[in-house]
């Protein structure tokens, strides 16, 4: 869990470990006024917290954003909620999962949903108990399901931009905590559409950052390694629909998106936790590594975004320390991640277990083959620290599906980190991209290093129940590209007979004879010649 820099020395740091975005989450609905309607450029004039959409200050005329923790389905909340949690051990036995309750019991900034406006209810994360799936500190697990989105000025409907799921093994301790939540300080919102909040809880008993995965005012959930031999699963019913691609920090991932009788989406996902190297470090501002300093010297604006630590000086909006924790897994950010890897001598300082699944954008909509968002197009799962948030990209030159990843070369114990990549793609989507028929498909997989050299990896491919399954494992880093090329043998069709191809009987050979009658002779030509009577 992230915390302030050692000794509170003014520092510059980074965390590239995407489960952090699922820790200490909260619900919030905010309304903004601005000097224009351009997201990313217009200046914010005011911001307030809302608890219901449609009130005087939280109406259709405002720009709004939301983060909604989705609770366990109940009589009061029957959609945009978690229908069930499952756990299956390595022997295939389904384990009992008991709902414990919402945590925190009351979310300070919870808000009422509005189905007509496509706004989910924002509540609390929750706890379950799985007695037959113990971890090192008990049998309790925190379940996080969160949707985020926005509503434009004058637009009556909200759009869901992101959807995330996470499961954490936890234990509970008591204390006094300042919980996370949104901010309404206008100066912290540089432009319309920007999100600003307090994401790190504070331990008021010790005067330090609380090391919680989630907290209330009096209780803190500490996170522990997840068991790696349990298949965890979640089922959700969603009125606010998500897009058709998922990214997983899981192994043996299985997922499906279907449509319920009332038109809502039913999302079912399962898989085992995976080990993912994480990057987390602080450097005093007087001793920033050259690789990092050189990168931000060319992009100074990027060095200003992150989570601030420490007390600001009077009249200043800048905290003395800044943690870069907003990398959103775009391809353009690979150089930034690699600069931090270099500063850490290409060695990950931690390698935690993770179970998380999130929606991704559909990229460039590969030849229009991703347009059906009512069903799942595919799942990408990798244990790489950094990746492109989206489906594989169709490479027209190579006629391949490319997926770029990056990680430190070494694990904390000094071992070389070995990558895994799992692609599950609906067969109909793959055939659409390549123009294939229903005939069987095969594939070649190559791992191409950043310098263009090829690596050796173990690969598996199969097709079952309308899905293509592909796995590549055992490759190394820092920033290779996984290149998948699907192929299909030409179908062999038996030719139909034509009149010209029907064999004709060979013509019988004719012979000739000479027939004589007195001084008269006659030559007869026939297959079986005979002389006329009298000859």
C-alpha positions in Angstrom: 0.0 0.0 0.0 1.4 3.4 -0.9 2.5 5.8 1.7 4.4 9.1 2.3 8.2 9.2 1.4 10.6 8.1 4.1 11.4 10.9 6.5 8.9 13.2 4.8 11.8 14.5 2.7 10.4 16.4 -0.4 10.4 13.6 -3.0 9.3 12.4 -6.4 8.0 8.9 -6.7 6.0 6.4 -8.8 3.7 3.4 -8.3 2.9 1.2 -11.3 0.8 -1.5 -9.7 -2.8 -1.4 -11.0 -4.5 -3.0 -8.0 -3.8 0.3 -6.2 -6.7 1.8 -8.1 -9.0 -0.8 -6.5 -7.8 -0.1 -2.9 -9.5 2.6 -0.7 -12.2 3.2 -3.3 -15.2 5.3 -2.5 -18.4 6.4 -4.2 -18.8 10.0 -5.3 -21.1 12.0 -7.6 -20.0 15.5 -8.4 -21.4 18.4 -10.4 -19.4 21.2 -12.1 -19.8 24.6 -13.6 -17.2 25.9 -16.0 -16.4 28.7 -18.5 -17.0 26.4 -21.4 -18.1 22.9 -22.4 -14.7 21.5 -23.7 -13.5 18.6 -21.7 -9.8 18.9 -21.1 -9.6 22.7 -21.8 -12.5 24.6 -20.1 -11.8 26.1 -16.7 -13.7 24.7 -13.7 -15.6 27.5 -11.8 -17.4 25.4 -9.1 -17.8 21.8 -7.9 -20.2 20.2 -5.4 -20.8 16.7 -4.0 -24.2 15.3 -5.1 -26.3 12.6 -3.4 -29.0 12.3 -6.1 -29.2 13.3 -9.7 -31.9 15.7 -10.7 -31.8 18.1 -7.8 -31.4 21.9 -8.4 -27.6 21.9 -8.1 -27.1 18.4 -9.6 -29.3 18.6 -12.8 -29.0 18.0 -16.5 -27.4 21.4 -17.1 -24.2 20.4 -15.2 -21.2 18.5 -16.2 -21.0 15.5 -13.8 -18.7 12.6 -13.0 -19.1 9.6 -10.8 -17.4 6.7 -9.1 -19.8 4.0 -7.9 -18.9 1.1 -5.7 -21.4 -1.6 -6.6 -22.7 -3.4 -3.6 -24.2 -6.9 -3.1 -27.6 -7.2 -4.8 -30.6 -6.8 -2.4 -34.3 -6.1 -2.3 -33.4 -2.4 -2.5 -30.8 -2.6 -5.2 -31.6 -5.2 -7.9 -29.3 -4.1 -10.7 -25.8 -2.5 -11.1 -24.8 -4.9 -8.3 -22.9 -8.1 -7.6 -25.3 -11.1 -7.8 -22.9 -13.7 -6.4 -19.3 -14.7 -5.4 -17.9 -18.1 -6.0 -14.8 -20.0 -5.0 -13.6 -23.4 -6.4 -10.6 -25.3 -5.1 -8.1 -27.2 -7.2 -10.1 -30.5 -6.9 -13.1 -28.8 -8.5 -15.1 -28.5 -5.3 -17.3 -25.4 -5.0 -16.7 -23.8 -1.6 -19.2 -22.1 0.6 -19.1 -18.3 0.3 -20.8 -16.3 3.1 -21.8 -12.7 2.7 -20.5 -10.7 5.7 -21.7 -7.2 4.9 -20.9 -3.8 3.5 -17.5 -2.3 4.4 -17.5 0.4 5.4 -21.0 0.0 6.6 -21.9 3.5 5.6 -20.2 5.2 2.7 -19.9 9.0 3.4 -20.5 10.0 -0.2 -22.9 7.3 -1.3 -25.5 8.4 -3.9 -28.8 7.2 -5.3 -28.8 5.7 -8.7 -31.0 6.7 -11.6 -31.8 3.9 -14.2 -33.4 6.3 -16.7 -30.1 8.4 -16.7 -27.9 5.3 -16.8 -26.4 6.2 -13.4 -25.7 3.2 -11.1 -26.1 3.5 -7.3 -22.9 4.4 -5.5 -22.5 2.4 -2.3 -19.9 0.4 -0.4 -17.5 -2.4 -1.1 -18.3 -5.6 0.9 -16.8 -8.5 2.7 -17.3 -12.3 2.3 -16.1 -15.2 4.3 -14.8 -18.4 2.6 -14.0 -20.8 5.5 -12.4 -23.5 3.2 -10.1 -21.0 1.4 -7.9 -19.7 4.2 -5.1 -17.2 3.6 -2.2 -16.3 6.0 -4.4 -14.0 8.1 -7.9 -15.5 8.1 -10.8 -16.3 5.7 -12.2 -12.9 4.9 -12.1 -11.4 1.5 -12.8 -7.8 0.3 -14.8 -7.6 -3.0 -14.5 -4.4 -5.0 -16.7 -3.7 -8.0 -16.6 -0.2 -9.3 -18.0 1.7 -12.3 -16.9 5.2 -13.3 -18.2 7.6 -15.8 -19.3 11.1 -16.8 -22.3 13.1 -18.1 -21.7 16.0 -20.5 -23.3 19.5 -20.2 -26.9 19.3 -21.2 -26.8 15.6 -21.7 -29.5 13.6 -19.9 -27.5 10.3 -19.8 -24.3 9.2 -18.1 -21.7 7.1 -19.9 -19.8 4.4 -18.1 -16.1 4.8 -19.0 -14.5 2.2 -16.9 -15.5 -1.0 -15.0 -13.2 -2.7 -12.5 -13.4 -5.8 -10.3 -11.0 -6.9 -7.5 -10.8 -9.5 -4.8 -8.4 -9.0 -1.8 -7.5 -11.4 1.1 -7.9 -9.2 4.2 -7.8 -9.0 8.0 -9.3 -6.3 10.2 -7.6 -4.0 12.7 -9.1 -1.1 14.7 -7.9 2.4 15.1 -8.8 6.0 14.1 -8.6 6.8 10.4 -9.2 9.7 8.1 -10.9 8.0 5.2 -10.6 8.6 1.5 -13.0 10.8 -0.4 -13.6 13.5 -3.0 -12.4 17.0 -2.8 -14.3 20.1 -3.8 -11.4 22.5 -3.8 -11.8 24.2 -7.2 -8.1 25.0 -7.6 -7.2 21.3 -7.7 -9.3 20.8 -10.9 -7.1 22.2 -13.6 -9.6 21.6 -16.4 -13.1 20.3 -16.9 -13.1 16.5 -16.8 -10.2 16.2 -14.4 -10.7 14.0 -11.3 -9.3 15.1 -7.9 -9.7 13.3 -4.6 -8.0 12.1 -1.5 -7.0 8.5 -2.3 -4.7 7.6 0.7 -6.2 7.0 4.2 -4.5 8.6 7.2 -3.9 6.8 10.5 -4.7 9.4 13.1 -3.3 7.3 15.9 0.2 7.3 14.5 0.1 10.4 12.4 1.2 8.4 9.3 -0.3 7.1 6.1 -2.6 4.1 6.9 -1.6 0.8 5.2 -5.2 -0.2 4.5 -6.8 -1.7 1.4 -10.1 -0.2 2.7 -11.0 1.6 5.8 -13.8 3.1 7.9 -13.4 5.8 10.6 -12.6 3.0 13.1 -11.5 -0.1 11.1 -8.7 -0.9 8.6 -8.5 -3.9 6.3 -5.0 -5.1 5.7 -4.3 -6.9 2.5 -2.4 -10.3 2.3 -1.3 -12.6 -0.5 -4.2 -14.4 -2.2 -4.1 -18.2 -2.4 -3.0 -19.2 -5.9 -5.0 -22.5 -6.1 -8.5 -21.1 -5.8 -10.7 -20.0 -8.7 -12.6 -16.9 -7.6 -15.6 -15.8 -9.5 -18.0 -12.9 -9.6 -21.4 -12.5 -11.2 -22.9 -9.0 -11.8 -26.2 -7.7 -13.2 -25.6 -4.4 -15.0 -28.1 -1.9 -16.3 -25.2 0.5 -17.1 -23.6 -1.5 -19.9 -19.8 -1.9 -20.4 -17.9 -2.5 -23.6 -17.0 -5.9 -25.1 -13.3 -6.3 -24.0 -11.9 -7.2 -20.6 -8.3 -7.2 -19.2 -7.4 -9.6 -16.4 -4.8 -10.0 -13.7 -5.8 -13.6 -13.5 -4.9 -17.1 -14.6 -7.3 -19.6 -16.2 -9.6 -16.7 -16.9 -13.2 -17.4 -18.1 -15.7 -14.7 -18.7 -19.0 -14.2 -20.5 -21.3 -11.2 -21.0 -25.0 -12.1 -21.8 -28.3 -10.3 -21.9 -30.9 -10.8 -19.2 -34.6 -11.0 -20.0 -35.1 -7.4 -18.9 -32.3 -6.2 -21.2 -29.6 -5.8 -18.5 -26.2 -7.3 -18.9 -25.1 -10.3 -16.9 -21.4 -10.4 -16.4 -19.7 -13.6 -15.2 -15.9 -13.8 -14.6 -13.6 -16.2 -12.9 -10.0 -17.1 -12.6 -7.1 -17.7 -10.2 -4.9 -15.0 -8.8 -1.6 -14.2 -10.5 1.8 -12.9 -9.4 2.5 -9.5 -11.0 5.7 -7.5 -10.4 5.0 -4.0 -9.1 7.0 -0.8 -9.2 7.0 1.5 -6.3 9.8 3.9 -5.3 10.5 7.4 -3.9 13.6 9.5 -4.7 14.5 12.7 -2.9 14.0 15.7 -5.3 17.7 16.5 -4.8 18.7 13.0 -6.1 16.2 12.1 -8.9 17.8 9.4 -11.2 19.1 10.6 -14.5 16.8 8.4 -16.6 13.7 9.8 -14.9 14.9 13.4 -14.9 15.7 13.2 -18.7 12.3 11.8 -19.5 10.3 14.5 -17.6 12.7 17.2 -19.0 11.1 16.6 -22.4 7.5 16.4 -20.9 7.4 18.8 -17.9 3.6 18.9 -17.9 3.5 15.1 -17.1 5.6 15.6 -13.9 2.8 17.7 -12.4 0.1 15.0 -12.2 -0.1 12.6 -9.3 -0.9 12.3 -5.6 0.6 14.9 -3.3 2.1 14.2 0.1 3.0 16.6 2.9 1.7 20.0 4.0 1.6 22.7 1.3 3.3 26.0 2.0 1.0 28.9 2.6 -0.5 30.1 -0.7 0.8 27.1 -2.7 -1.2 24.5 -4.5 1.8 22.2 -4.8 2.6 19.5 -2.3 6.2 19.0 -1.3 6.2 15.4 -2.6 4.4 13.9 -5.6 3.7 10.3 -6.4 3.1 9.4 -10.1 0.2 7.1 -9.7 -2.0 8.0 -12.7 -0.4 6.1 -15.5 -3.4 4.8 -17.4 -1.7 2.2 -19.6 -1.5 4.0 -22.9 1.1 3.0 -25.5 2.6 6.5 -25.3 3.4 5.9 -21.7 5.8 3.0 -22.3 8.9 5.3 -22.3 7.8 6.7 -19.0 7.4 3.3 -17.4 10.8 2.1 -18.8 12.5 5.2 -17.5 11.4 4.2 -14.0 12.5 0.6 -14.6 16.0 1.9 -15.5 16.1 4.0 -12.3 15.4 0.8 -10.3 18.1 -1.2 -12.3 15.4 -3.1 -14.1 14.4 -4.9 -10.8 10.9 -4.9 -9.4 10.8 -4.0 -5.7 7.7 -6.1 -5.1 5.7 -9.0 -6.6 2.2 -9.1 -5.0 -0.6 -11.5 -5.9 -3.5 -9.9 -7.8 -7.1 -10.8 -8.8 -8.5 -8.1 -10.9 -10.5 -7.8 -14.1 -11.4 -4.5 -15.8 -13.1 -3.3 -19.0 -10.9 -1.8 -21.7 -11.6 0.4 -24.6 -12.1 -1.3 -28.0 -9.1 0.4 -29.6 -9.6 1.2 -33.3 -12.5 -1.3 -33.6 -10.5 -3.7 -35.8 -12.3 -3.6 -39.2 -15.6 -3.0 -37.4 -15.5 -6.4 -35.7 -15.9 -5.1 -32.2 -19.1 -3.2 -32.6 -21.4 -5.7 -30.8 -21.0 -4.6 -27.2 -23.9 -6.7 -26.0 -21.6 -9.7 -25.9 -18.0 -10.2 -24.9 -15.5 -9.9 -27.8 -12.4 -11.1 -25.9 -10.2 -11.2 -22.8 -6.6 -10.3 -22.5 -4.7 -11.5 -19.4 -1.1 -10.9 -18.6 1.2 -10.9 -15.6 3.2 -8.0 -17.1 3.6 -4.8 -15.0 2.7 -2.5 -17.9 0.5 -3.2 -20.9 -1.6 -1.4 -23.5 -5.1 -0.9 -22.1 -7.1 -2.4 -25.0 -7.5 -5.4 -27.2 -4.6 -6.6 -29.5 -4.0 -4.3 -32.4 -4.3 -5.6 -35.9 -1.0 -5.1 -37.7 -1.8 -4.8 -41.4 1.8 -5.1 -42.5 2.4 -8.4 -40.6 -1.2 -9.5 -40.8 -1.0 -10.2 -37.1 -2.6 -9.2 -33.8 0.0 -7.4 -31.7 0.0 -6.8 -28.0 2.7 -4.7 -26.3 3.8 -5.3 -22.7 6.6 -4.1 -20.4 8.1 -5.1 -17.0 11.3 -5.0 -15.0 13.6 -7.8 -16.1 14.2 -9.1 -12.6 11.9 -10.1 -9.7 12.7 -8.8 -6.1 14.7 -12.0 -5.4 16.9 -11.5 -8.4 15.3 -14.1 -10.6 14.6 -13.3 -14.2 10.9 -12.6 -14.6 9.0 -14.8 -17.0 6.0 -13.4 -18.7 2.6 -15.0 -19.5 0.0 -13.8 -22.1 -3.5 -15.3 -22.5 -5.8 -14.3 -25.2 -9.4 -15.5 -25.4 -11.2 -14.2 -28.4 -14.7 -15.0 -29.7 -14.2 -17.1 -32.8 -16.6 -14.9 -34.8 -14.5 -11.8 -34.0 -11.3 -13.5 -35.2 -12.9 -14.7 -38.4 -14.3 -11.2 -39.0 -10.9 -9.6 -38.7 -9.2 -12.1 -41.0 -12.2 -12.9 -43.3 -12.0 -16.6 -42.4 -14.6 -19.2 -43.0 -15.9 -21.6 -40.3 -13.0 -24.0 -41.1 -10.5 -24.7 -38.2 -8.0 -22.0 -37.4 -4.4 -22.4 -36.4 -1.8 -19.8 -35.2 1.8 -18.8 -35.0 3.0 -16.8 -32.0 6.2 -14.8 -31.9 7.7 -12.7 -29.1 9.5 -9.7 -30.6 11.9 -7.9 -28.3 12.2 -4.1 -28.3 15.3 -4.4 -30.5 13.5 -6.5 -33.1 15.0 -9.9 -32.1 12.8 -12.9 -31.6 12.4 -14.8 -28.3 11.4 -18.4 -27.7 8.2 -18.9 -25.8 5.9 -21.8 -25.0 2.6 -21.4 -26.8 -0.7 -23.2 -26.9 -3.8 -22.7 -29.1 -7.2 -24.3 -29.1 -10.8 -23.6 -30.2 -13.7 -24.7 -28.2 -17.3 -23.7 -27.7 -17.0 -20.6 -30.0 -13.8 -19.3 -28.4 -10.2 -19.2 -29.5 -7.8 -19.9 -26.6 -4.1 -18.8 -27.0 -1.4 -18.8 -24.4 2.3 -17.7 -24.6 4.5 -18.1 -21.6 8.2 -18.1 -20.5 9.2 -14.9 -22.4 11.4 -12.2 -20.7 11.3 -8.4 -20.6 11.8 -5.3 -20.7 9.2 -4.4 -23.5 8.5 -7.2 -25.9 5.6 -7.4 -28.4 3.5 -10.5 -28.4 2.6 -11.1 -32.1 -0.2 -13.6 -33.0 -0.8 -14.6 -36.6 -3.9 -16.6 -37.3 -3.9 -18.8 -40.4 -6.4 -21.1 -42.0 -5.7 -23.7 -44.7 -7.6 -23.3 -47.9 -10.7 -25.5 -48.0 -10.5 -28.4 -50.5 -13.7 -28.8 -52.4 -14.4 -31.9 -54.6 -15.1 -30.8 -58.2 -18.5 -31.3 -59.7 -18.5 -33.4 -62.9 -19.1 -31.5 -66.2 -20.0 -32.8 -69.6 -16.4 -32.1 -70.8 -15.0 -34.1 -67.9 -17.1 -37.3 -68.5 -15.0 -39.9 -70.2 -16.3 -41.0 -73.6 -16.0 -44.6 -74.8 -13.0 -45.0 -77.2 -14.1 -45.2 -80.8 -14.0 -48.8 -82.1 -11.3 -49.3 -84.8 -12.6 -49.8 -88.4 -11.0 -52.2 -90.8 -11.5 -52.7 -94.6 -12.0 -55.7 -96.9 -12.3 -56.1 -100.6 -15.3 -58.1 -101.9 -15.2 -59.7 -105.5 -18.1 -60.7 -107.8 -16.9 -61.8 -111.2 -15.0 -58.9 -112.7 -16.5 -56.5 -110.0 -14.8 -55.6 -106.8 -16.0 -53.5 -103.8 -14.1 -52.2 -100.8 -16.0 -52.4 -97.5 -14.9 -50.3 -94.5 -16.5 -51.1 -91.1 -15.8 -52.2 -87.5 -16.7 -55.7 -88.5 -16.9 -55.7 -92.3 -18.8 -58.4 -94.2 -19.3 -58.8 -97.9 -22.7 -58.4 -99.4 -24.6 -61.5 -100.5 -23.3 -62.8 -103.9 -19.7 -61.5 -103.3 
